[in-house]
């Protein structure tokens, strides 16, 4: 899956769902290459009907398709003011983490590698789902997410919860960096947007 440099991510539509599942495609070949699904217990799924999701932890498993081999996981514990989201490889080793901005009107989060080095920031419009993953000085683009597609991709993916993830050319041979960029994009939709419902904004980030 990580041999691709661009990913089309489409949410599976489920009736009365309380957890998220996404299919991941290669936009060039139109073939499915992976999945991203919340791996939570039945009890947590039931509690989500009555308890705010931010008061319970969650874990997302990103797997290859069709063999279902684990690629990486995204996890977050319960939080009140500032969440920490960890990204681990298939062996369970930490490769990086995200922290939401504290007391930020516009919201957003920072990306760190496993050595606590500030790896990237997210800049853009989350409500319109068009934003960029930038180096901390905001001078180099590491990746971007957009819903503005054309041609066949526009016809295939029309859901409001579908998007394209582009990874910068400089990261083509860096699987860990690529995982962090893809994980940041998935975490935005699957975790941080739920924080918006709890009062933490994810609007324009300056």
Buried (B, 14 or more C-beta within 10 A) or exposed (E): BBEBBEBBBBBEEEEEEBBBBBBBBBBEEEEBBBBBBBEBEEEBEEBBEEEBBBEBBBBBBBBBBEEEEBBBBBBBEEBEEBBBBBBBBBEEEEBBBBBBBEEBEBBBBBBBBBEEEEBBBBBBEBEEBBBBBBBBEEEEBBBBBBBEBEEEBEEBBEEEBBBBBBBBEEBBEBBBBBBBBBBBBBBBBBBBBBBBEEEBBBBBBE
